[in-house]
Amino acid sequence: MTQRPDIPLPPPKERRRLREAGALTQAQVAAQVGVARETVRAWESGRTTPSGRKGEAYARLLESLTTPSAEPYEEPAAPRTAAGRTGRHRQPSAVATAEAPEPSDVLTPAQAFDALYAFCAPALVRQTYLLSGRRELARESVERAFQTAWQRWPEVAVDPDPASWVRATAYEYALSPWHRFRPRYRHPEPPPADAADRALLDVLLTLPPSYRRTLLLHDGVGLGLPETAAETEASTPATANRLLHAREAVAARLPGLADPAALHRRLAEVASAERLRAPRPPTVRLGSERRARFWTRAAIAFTVTIIGATALTVRTAPTRYEPPVPPGETVQGIPPRVAPGTLSDKELKLRKKLRSGTAHGPQRLLPESR
């Protein structure tokens, strides 16, 4: 029997709605209540029911969110651990990212984009580095993903989870097989300085791209299995199978990382060891606008070229129909030409007579006197 808190709790779906209405993430709620992020997720899904002092704190938080004057909860300055907890270790997570708040109606599109960029880009660069093993490609992937997001901002701004939209775009770009044909990516980059970091990164890069992405999303970012399946566009059983095989491959070469919590912590440490910085938001927006102008002008130039070639073809094309050359006809009295072969005796005698009777030199133009 679990004790119910003094303050009644709303249904699970209402708990999540109140949290999202207050612009809070599961990690922020977990930090204030003093539990793990997975516990808050279980409370919102209805799998478990909060009880005791934690349940009372959770109920008071939800009650404060129901009042119109409640201020949005700001995450405390204490950093989270790789598992999403605040407590003894006090280790920040460089891999996991919280849910991005939806852009407010009072913000301009540029301000909303800059807020999303500042919220997601630093951790997303580190995640993409673990996914690709290349520092420059990680920065380029994140920059290209946000450039695409700015070009399609009306669609991204109304997305329920814009951070996942940008993350999926960055992952797709980083895992593109066409990078192997680029001259700058044909040679490997210097590995991490620490031997343990090199070993973990080597294991990750030996996994198939789909397994590597599933492992990073679930054990690195901290998404649930359904969310990971949705982002990788796979079924939940297939995602679970990929996750199990990826964990087995990592544990076979690094037995100390058989525990998912230990693997989560090591992924955060490897990502934090690299000094990866994303460009500033105005630079990304200007680059996106320049790319849009370039491709627009290229499309216009291509269209004008096609129109000009069509006009030239119409101008130089014949205006009347020219009948083809008719085939040859047989002339009476001349035998048809036979297939090449040896000459008959009659033909040989005729050729000899013609050759002997032909004059050579200037005199051949004069008529013979009879």
C-alpha positions in Angstrom: 0.0 0.0 0.0 1.4 3.4 -1.0 0.5 6.5 0.9 -1.3 9.2 -1.1 -0.1 12.8 -0.5 -2.3 15.2 1.3 -2.7 17.3 -1.9 -4.7 15.3 -4.6 -2.8 14.5 -7.7 -4.3 15.0 -11.2 -4.4 12.2 -13.8 -1.1 11.3 -15.5 -1.9 13.1 -18.8 -2.8 16.2 -16.8 0.5 16.0 -15.0 2.4 16.2 -18.3 0.1 18.9 -19.6 0.7 21.1 -16.5 4.5 20.5 -16.8 4.5 21.5 -20.5 2.2 24.5 -19.8 4.7 25.7 -17.2 7.6 25.4 -19.8 9.3 22.8 -17.5 11.3 19.7 -18.6 11.2 16.4 -16.9 14.8 17.0 -15.8 13.8 20.3 -14.2 10.9 18.7 -12.3 13.1 15.8 -11.2 15.7 18.3 -9.9 13.2 20.2 -7.9 11.4 17.2 -6.4 14.7 15.3 -5.8 14.1 12.2 -8.0 15.4 10.8 -11.2 14.1 11.9 -14.6 13.0 8.4 -15.3 10.8 8.6 -12.1 9.0 11.7 -13.4 8.5 10.0 -16.7 6.9 7.0 -15.0 4.7 9.3 -13.0 3.5 11.1 -16.1 2.8 7.8 -17.9 0.9 6.3 -15.0 3.2 3.3 -14.5 3.9 4.4 -10.9 2.3 6.7 -8.3 4.3 9.2 -6.3 4.2 8.7 -2.5 5.7 10.1 0.7 7.6 13.4 0.8 8.6 13.1 -2.9 4.9 12.7 -3.8 3.9 15.7 -1.6 6.6 17.9 -3.2 5.5 16.7 -6.7 1.8 17.5 -5.8 2.8 21.0 -4.5 4.7 21.7 -7.7 1.7 20.7 -9.9 -0.6 22.7 -7.7 1.6 25.8 -8.3 1.5 25.2 -12.0 -2.3 25.3 -11.9 -2.4 28.9 -10.6 -2.2 31.6 -13.4 0.4 33.7 -11.4 2.8 30.8 -11.1 6.2 31.7 -12.5 8.0 29.2 -14.7 10.4 27.1 -12.7 14.1 27.8 -13.5 16.5 24.9 -13.2 18.8 25.4 -10.2 22.4 26.2 -10.9 23.6 22.8 -9.7 24.6 20.7 -12.7 23.0 17.4 -13.4 24.8 14.1 -13.6 25.0 12.0 -16.7 22.0 10.0 -15.5 19.9 13.1 -15.1 20.2 13.4 -11.2 21.4 16.0 -8.9 23.2 14.8 -5.8 26.5 13.5 -4.6 28.5 13.4 -7.9 27.5 16.8 -9.3 28.8 15.8 -12.8 27.3 17.7 -15.7 26.0 15.8 -18.7 27.4 16.8 -22.0 25.4 14.3 -24.0 21.9 14.4 -22.6 19.7 17.4 -23.5 16.4 18.4 -22.0 13.3 19.1 -23.9 13.5 22.4 -25.7 10.8 24.9 -24.6 8.5 26.0 -27.4 9.1 29.5 -28.7 7.0 32.1 -27.1 4.5 34.2 -29.1 6.1 37.4 -27.9 9.5 36.5 -29.5 10.4 37.3 -33.0 11.4 34.4 -35.2 15.1 35.3 -35.0 14.9 35.5 -31.2 13.1 32.2 -30.9 15.6 30.6 -33.2 18.5 32.0 -31.2 17.0 30.7 -28.0 16.6 27.2 -29.5 20.1 27.3 -30.8 21.6 28.3 -27.5 19.6 25.6 -25.8 20.6 22.7 -28.1 23.7 23.5 -30.1 26.5 23.0 -27.5 25.4 19.5 -26.4 24.3 18.5 -30.0 27.9 19.2 -31.3 29.2 16.7 -28.7 26.6 14.1 -29.5 27.4 14.4 -33.2 31.1 13.9 -32.5 30.3 10.6 -30.7 28.2 9.6 -33.6 30.7 10.4 -36.4 34.1 10.5 -34.6 35.0 13.7 -36.5 35.2 17.1 -34.8 34.9 19.2 -38.0 32.0 17.1 -39.3 30.2 17.4 -36.0 30.3 21.2 -36.1 29.3 21.2 -39.8 26.4 18.8 -39.2 25.0 21.0 -36.4 25.4 24.2 -38.4 23.8 22.6 -41.5 20.9 21.3 -39.4 20.2 24.7 -37.9 20.5 26.3 -41.3 17.8 24.0 -42.5 15.7 24.7 -39.5 15.9 28.4 -40.1 14.9 28.0 -43.8 11.9 25.9 -42.6 11.3 27.9 -39.4 7.5 28.1 -39.8 7.4 24.3 -39.7 10.0 23.9 -36.9 8.5 26.6 -34.7 5.2 24.7 -34.4 6.8 21.3 -34.0 6.0 19.7 -30.6 9.7 19.0 -30.0 11.9 21.3 -32.2 15.0 20.0 -30.5 14.3 16.5 -31.8 13.7 17.9 -35.2 17.1 19.6 -35.3 18.8 16.6 -33.7 17.4 14.2 -36.3 18.5 16.5 -39.1 22.1 16.7 -37.7 22.3 13.0 -37.2 21.2 12.3 -40.8 23.8 14.7 -42.2 26.6 13.3 -40.0 25.8 9.7 -41.0 25.5 10.4 -44.7 27.7 7.9 -46.6 28.7 10.6 -49.2 31.2 12.2 -46.8 33.7 9.5 -47.5 34.1 10.9 -51.0 35.0 14.3 -49.8 38.8 15.0 -49.9 38.8 16.6 -46.4 37.3 13.5 -44.8 39.3 10.8 -46.4 41.9 10.8 -43.7 41.1 10.1 -40.0 41.3 12.8 -37.4 43.6 12.7 -34.3 42.0 10.4 -31.7 41.2 11.5 -28.1 44.3 11.9 -25.9 43.0 9.6 -23.2 43.4 5.8 -23.9 40.0 5.0 -22.3 38.3 7.6 -24.4 40.0 6.2 -27.6 38.8 2.7 -26.7 35.2 3.8 -26.3 35.2 5.9 -29.4 36.7 3.0 -31.4 34.0 0.7 -30.2 31.3 3.2 -31.1 32.6 3.7 -34.6 32.7 -0.1 -35.3 29.0 -0.3 -34.7 26.6 0.0 -37.6 25.3 3.5 -38.0 21.7 2.5 -37.0 23.0 0.7 -33.8 25.3 3.6 -33.0 22.5 6.1 -33.3 20.1 4.0 -31.2 22.7 3.6 -28.5 23.5 7.3 -28.4 19.8 8.4 -28.2 18.8 5.9 -25.5 21.9 5.6 -23.3 23.5 8.9 -24.2 20.7 11.4 -24.6 18.4 9.5 -22.3 15.3 9.1 -24.6 12.9 6.3 -23.9 12.5 3.3 -26.1 9.4 4.6 -27.9 10.9 8.1 -28.4 14.1 6.5 -29.8 12.1 4.3 -32.2 10.2 7.3 -33.4 13.3 9.4 -34.0 15.1 6.6 -35.8 12.0 5.7 -37.8 12.0 2.1 -36.7 9.6 -0.1 -34.8 10.0 -0.4 -31.1 11.0 -4.2 -31.2 13.6 -3.4 -33.9 14.9 -0.5 -31.8 15.1 -2.7 -28.7 17.0 -5.4 -30.7 19.5 -2.8 -32.0 20.0 -1.4 -28.5 20.7 -4.9 -27.0 23.2 -5.8 -29.8 24.9 -2.4 -29.4 25.3 -2.9 -25.6 26.6 -6.4 -26.1 29.2 -5.2 -28.6 30.4 -2.5 -26.2 30.4 -4.9 -23.2 32.4 -7.5 -25.2 35.3 -5.1 -25.7 34.8 -2.9 -22.6 33.4 -5.1 -19.8 33.3 -2.2 -17.4 30.6 -0.5 -19.4 28.1 -3.4 -19.3 26.0 -1.3 -17.0 23.9 1.3 -18.9 24.4 3.8 -16.2 28.2 3.4 -16.4 28.0 3.7 -20.2 25.9 6.8 -19.9 28.5 8.4 -17.6 31.4 7.5 -19.9 29.7 8.9 -23.0 29.2 12.2 -21.2 32.9 12.2 -20.1 34.2 11.4 -23.6 32.0 14.2 -25.1 33.0 16.7 -22.4 36.7 16.0 -23.0 36.6 17.5 -26.5 36.5 21.3 -26.9 33.8 21.6 -29.5 32.2 24.9 -30.1 29.3 25.8 -32.4 29.2 29.1 -34.2 27.1 31.9 -33.0 23.4 32.0 -33.9 23.6 35.1 -36.1 26.3 33.5 -38.1 24.2 30.4 -38.7 21.1 32.5 -39.7 23.2 34.6 -42.1 24.7 31.4 -43.6 21.3 29.9 -44.0 20.1 33.0 -45.8 23.1 33.1 -48.1 22.6 29.4 -49.0 19.0 30.1 -49.7 19.9 33.1 -52.0 22.6 31.0 -53.8 20.3 28.1 -54.6 17.5 30.5 -55.6 19.8 32.3 -58.0 21.1 29.0 -59.3 17.6 27.7 -59.9 16.7 31.0 -61.7 19.9 30.8 -63.8 19.2 27.1 -64.7 15.6 28.0 -65.7 16.8 30.9 -67.8 19.3 28.6 -69.5 16.7 26.1 -70.3 14.4 28.8 -71.7 17.2 30.2 -73.8 18.2 26.8 -75.2 14.5 26.1 -76.1 14.2 29.5 -77.8 17.4 28.9 -79.8 16.2 25.5 -80.9 12.8 26.9 -82.0 14.6 29.7 -83.9 17.1 27.5 -85.8 14.8 24.6 -86.4 13.7 24.1 -90.1 10.3 25.5 -91.0 9.3 23.0 -93.7 9.6 19.3 -94.1 12.5 18.1 -96.2 11.8 14.7 -97.7 14.5 12.1 -97.4 16.7 11.1 -100.4 14.8 8.3 -102.3 16.5 5.0 -102.7 18.3 4.2 -106.0 16.4 2.7 -109.0 17.5 0.1 -111.4 18.5 1.4 -114.9 17.5 -0.7 -117.9 20.4 -2.2 -119.8 22.9 -2.1 -116.9 23.3 -5.3 -115.0 23.0 -5.0 -111.2 26.2 -4.8 -109.3 27.0 -8.1 -107.8 28.7 -8.9 -104.6 32.5 -8.3 -104.5 34.6 -11.3 -105.6 36.9 -12.6 -108.2 36.4 -11.3 -111.8 35.4 -13.6 -114.6 37.5 -14.1 -117.7 35.3 -11.7 -119.7 35.6 -9.0 -117.1 39.3 -9.5 -116.9 39.7 -9.1 -120.7 37.5 -6.0 -120.6 39.5 -4.4 -117.8 42.8 -5.1 -119.7 41.4 -3.5 -122.8 40.3 -0.4 -121.0 43.6 0.0 -119.3 45.6 -0.4 -122.4 43.5 2.0 -124.4 43.6 4.8 -121.8 46.0 7.6 -122.6 48.2 9.1 -119.9 49.5 12.6 -119.7 48.2 15.8 -121.4 47.5 14.0 -124.6 44.6 12.1 -123.1 42.5 15.2 -123.4 43.0 15.5 -127.1 40.6 13.6 -129.4 42.1 10.8 -131.5 42.0 11.3 -135.2 40.4 8.5 -137.2 
